Amino acid sequence: MKETILDVLLYLFEHYFYDDPDAVRDRDSLQNGLIQAGFTPAEINKAFDWLDELARQRPAVAAPRPQTPVRVYSEPELDRLDADCRGFLMFLEHSGVLDAHQRELVLDRVMALDQDEVDVDDLKWVVLMVLFNQPGSEAAYAWMESQMFEDEPEPVH
């Protein structure tokens, strides 16, 4: 089975970050745990690079949520994200779950994955990881988490 960066990230998120973010160990311990779980060092390093880039783009404080025009996607983004993914991002932005900066961060992190196409489920995980890393996004993260893990997702008002 070929693991992707997203597979490594999901494993990290589900087994380390989600349950107890304060218990995240040093990178060597995480890498050893990932190798024991069957991931290759190359994919692990790519996942760590992905997380490092996400951390570099984290704002110091939450920015106000300005209204922005509709996003026009580039050709590579259109190739990677189908209409359902783009519609989901628009829904999240119009619902106030993501602001324009966070949407761009999600797109940046999606484009950094080594996948030709990203489906809505993969996109949801990237959104969850981005919101987890954004100060002031606790309510949006909680809503997104409820959408992913509950049998009957809560409607947006």
Secondary structure, DSSP 4 states (H G I P E B T S, - for coil): ----HHHHHHHHIIIIITT-GGG---HHHHHHHHHHTT--HHHHHHHHHHHHHHHHT--SSPPP-----PPPPPHHHHHHB-HHHHHHHHHHHHTTSS-HHHHHHHHHHHHTSS-S-B-HHHHHHHHHHHHHTSTT-HHHHHHHHHHHHSSSPPPP-
